Amino acid sequence: MNRRKLLGMGLAAPLAGQVLFEEYDPKSTLRVPGRDVKRSKFPHIDIHNHQNGMMPAEQLDRLVADMDALNMSMMVNLNGNHGEKFRAIYKNMKGRHPKRFIVFANLDFENLDAPDYRDRVARGLEEAFRGGAQGLKLFKNFGMTTRDKNGKRIAADDARWFDVFEVCAKYRAPVLIHTADPKPFWEPWDKNNERWLELKEFPSRRRTAAKDGSWEELMAESERLFRAHPKTNFISAHLRWYGNDLENLGRQMDGMPNLYTDIAAVIAELGRQPRFARQWFDKYGDRVLFGKDVWAPAEYYTYFRVLESTDEYFEYYRRRHAFWKMYGLGLSDGVLKKLYYKNALKIVPGLEGKGFPA
């Protein structure tokens, strides 16, 4: 293997005057007006967050204080688990701060080949809704890595799940579903792959059609699922991994009135196409919810700045997701209100709208 190829793979030190891609970190000389936005313009609901629901009381109190600093009125904890664990998490979080946290349940995947599984898992979810759950969260294992006793991948639209989604429709509870992963994870790991650095840092994120199903298969299966349950609202997380193709995502939303999405972990996609993204939000803003994913309060500043400002050429916080700069969309107040709280109030049952601007 020649030195140039080794350099391209990050396996050899650079020659004098050369810099490896993953080390290149130029400091921009551009000076344009702009400022950090440390609080959202309107109170917001974070529909996509992950917390240890059994954290002690003092840690919960610190979490709420951090939420206050960001102008976050409510947070959805997607790690609600199921059965006794769900009940314990719900009691811990809602018992301490009943109006600040929303807890989504998760499915039980034990013994999923058993004849009674379809009925059992649906009954378990119904118990969670009766016990206070306000939605269902499906992690990326659903439809991609979950397998039957023979090792066969179980598709998202497999019939054993259907009663679950009818229960969600009955309780008007949304399903926040993570389908697949970014498409570049399936593509060759070479100089043309936008996620080259992320795949170098996390080789386990590489996907193959043979092991995980192709990206196209996974997306098609989830679409069939959405169409099979038109009375159930699905929040397809992370802009459904179409943040780089919003026009396509819009067409899907046109054809599926029960399809919603969130912006968790994909603000970098919006921040590199400010003009078209703003046009897209003007059209589809009533179907998009605010979410962040990883809990890191200072990173919310980039979200607020991209969404609210018209600033140019500013930094994103995680280079493996974006080696480009951000630009503000300057969303209108009407669109911001939908994104920050109105859409969540509309599709998550039991939320109190008191205290939010009209």
N, C-alpha and C positions, 0 to 999 in steps of 0.2 A: 504494500500500500504506500503511495507516494506521500510526501510531506503536505502537499496542498490538500489532499483528501483528508489526512489526519487533522489538519487545521480546521477544515470544514466541519468535522465531527467534534471539535473541541478536545482532541486527544493529544495535542502536542503544543509546546510553547511557541508563541509567534516569533518570527524573525524580527530583527531590529527594525523599528519603524512600523511594524504591523501590530494590529490589535485584534484580538478575538472578538467575534460578534457579541458574545455574552458579557464581555468586559467593556465594550464601547458605551460610554455614558457622557456624551458631549453636553456641555453647559451652554445653553442658548444665549446668544448675545442680543436677541430680540427684546425690545422693551415696548410693551403696549399696556394701556390702562387695564386694570382688573384687580379683583380682590377676592379673598376667600369668603365663602358663604357658609357660616358655621351653624346657622339655624334655618330651617325651612321657612319660607314666606308664610305658609299656612300650616296649621297643625297637620300632622300626617300619621297614617297607620302603616306600619311595616308589615306587609302580608307574608313576608318570607324571611324568617329568622330561625336560628337554631340555638336553643339554650338548654342547659342542664336544669330541668324542671324541679330537681330535688335540691337545688342550692339552698344554703342556710338563709335565714331571714335577713341578716345584715348584708349579704351579697345581693339579695333581691332588692333591698332598699337602695344600694349603690347603683344597681341597674336602672331603677326608676329615676334616680337623680341624673344619670347619664342621658336617659330618654328625655327628661325635662330640658336639659341643656340643648338638645337637638330639635326641640319642639315636636317630639314624638308623643302622640296621645295614647296610642295603643300599639302593642306588638303581638304578632302571632308567633307562638312557639310551635314549630312544626314537629318537634320531637316529643309528641304526646304519648307515644307507645300505645298499648292496648291492655285490656283487662285490669288486674289489680294495679299494675304500674301506671296505667292512665289515671286511675282514680287517685293514686297517691300524688302524682304530678299536678293534677287539677286542683286538689285540695291545697297543696303547698303554694302554688302560684296565685290562684284565685282567692284563696283564704287570706293571703297577705295583702294583695292588691287587686281586688275583684274587678275594677274598671280599667285596669291597664293591660291585662294580658288576655289573650285569646288562645285556647289550646286546641290544636287539631289532633285527631286520633291517627294511629297507624294500623295497618293490617297485621294479623297473625298469620305467618307463613308456615307454621308447624303442621306436619302431617297433611300437606296439601294434596296428596294422592288418595286420601281416605274418602270413602263414598259419601260421608256426611260433611266433607269440608265446605262445599258451596253453601250449604245452609248454616253451618256453624260459624263461618267467618262473617256472614251477613248478620246473624243474630248478635255476634260479638260487637259489630260496629253499631248496630241499633242500640245496644246497651250503652255504648259510649256516648251516642247522641243524647240519649235520655239522661245520661249523667253529666251533661254539660258541654261535650265536644261541639264545636261549631264548624267543623270541616274535616276533611280527610286529606292526609298527605301521603303521596306515593313517591318513594325514593327511586333512584335510577336502577336499582335492582329489578323493579317491576317492569316486566317485558323484555329485559336485556340479560340479566344474569340469573334470574330465578329459574330453576330447572325441576323437572319431574323426577321420579325415581329411576328413570332410564337415562337421565342426563340430558334430556331434550329441553331446549329453551321453551319456556311458556310465554306465548305472545301476550301483549297487552289486551288484545280483544278475545282472549280465551274465554269460553263460556262459563268456566268456574267462577269468574269474577262478576258476572252479570248481575246477580242479586245484590251485590255490594252497591253497585251504582244506582240501582232502583231504590235502595234504602236511602242513599244520598239525595235522590230526587224527592222522596217522601218527606225528608226533613229539611229540604231546600238548602242542603249543606254543599258548599263547593268542594271540588276535588282539585287540589294543587298537585300537579303531576310533573315529575321530571322525566322526560323522554330522551333517551340516547345521551349524547354528549356533543360538543362541537364537531362538525363534520371533518375538519382537518385531522382529528384524532384517528380517522380511518384512512387518511391519505398518506402517500409516501413521505417518510421523514427525510426531507431533502431541502435544498436551498429555496424552493418555491413554497414551502409550507409556512403559513403565518404563525402557526403554533410551534415552530421549531424549538424555541427556547423552553417553552413549557414541557414539551415532550422530552427534552434533554434533562430537565430538572426532575421530571416525574415520569420515568419510562413506563410505569404501570398504567398510565393513562392512554397508551397506544391501544387502539381497537382493531379488530379484524372481523371480516364478515363471517369467517368460519367459526370463530369463538363467540362473537357477540351478536351475530346477525348484521347485515349491512345497514348503513345509516338510512338508506332509502326504505328498507324493509321496516325498520323500527318506526319511522315516521308514518308510513302507510298504515301500520297496525294501530297506532294511536289515533289516526284520523278515523279509521273504521270504528274504533271504540267511541269516539265523540259522536259520530253519526248514529251509532246504535242506541245512544241514550240521550235523545234530544232534550229531555226534561232535566237533565243534570248539567250544571255549570262546571266546566273544566277550566282551570287556570293552568295553561301550559307554560311552565316556568322558563325563565331566561330568554324571553322573547321567542320561545320555541326553537331556539338556535337559528332563527332567521333574522337576527339583528343586522346581518350583512346583506339581507335580501328582503327588506321591509315590504316591497311591492308584492312579493310572493306571499308573505304572511298576511297582508291585507286581503288578498284574494281568498285565502283560506277562511279568514274571519267573515268575509262576505257570504261564503257558502255554509258557514256553521255558526248560527246565532248564539249557540251555547259555548263558543270558544272565547276565552279571555286569556290574557297573558300577563306576565310581570317583567320588571326590568332588573331583577336580581342578578348581580355579577356580570351584567352586560352593558353597563353605562359607557364603556369604552367604544362599543359599536355605535352608539348614538352620537358620542362626542366627536366622531370623525366625519359625520355627514349632517351637519347642523341644519342646512336649508331643507333638504328632503325630509329629514326626521321631523322637523317642525311641521311640514305639510302633512306628514303621515299622522302625527298626533292630532292635528286639527280634524282629521277625518275619523280616526279610530280611538280617540282619547277616552271614549266612554267604555272601552273594553280593555284598558291597561291599568294595572295596579302597581303601586310603589312597593318595592322590596329591595333589600340589600344583600341578604344571605349571610355572609361572614360578619360576626359582630366585632367591629372595630370602629368606634365612634368617629375618629378623625377622618376615616374614609368617606363618611357621609358628606363631608364638605365638598368633595368632588361631584357627588351626585347632585347636590343642591346647585352647585355652580354651573354644571352642564345644563340642568333643566331650567334654571331661572335666569341666568345671566346671558349677555351677548359677548362675553369675554372671548378673546382669541388666543390660541396657541399656548395652552397651559398644561401642566403636568398631570398625568394619571399616576396612580399610586402603586401599580404592580406591573412591572415591565414585561413579565412573561405573558400578560394578557394583551398588552398594547405597547408597541415600541414607537407609536405615533403620539402626537399631541392632541389635546382636547379643545373643542370649540363649543361655546354656549348656544343652546337652542333658543333661549328667550321665549319660552312658552307663555301663552296668555294666561291671565288669572283664571279664566274659565276652565282651561285645560288642566292647569295645575291643581285646581280644586278637585277635579274628577280623579286625577292620578293620585293625589295625596290622600283623599279620604272618601269622596262621594261614591266611587265605584265599589270600594270595600263595604261601605254602609249599605249599598244596594244589594250585594250578593252574599254577604256573610250574615246569617240570621242572628238576631239577638243583640246586635250592636246598637248602642245608644248614640244618637246624633246630636244630643245636647252639647253645646260648647263649640261646635264646628261652625264656621261662617256659612251663611246661606249661599 
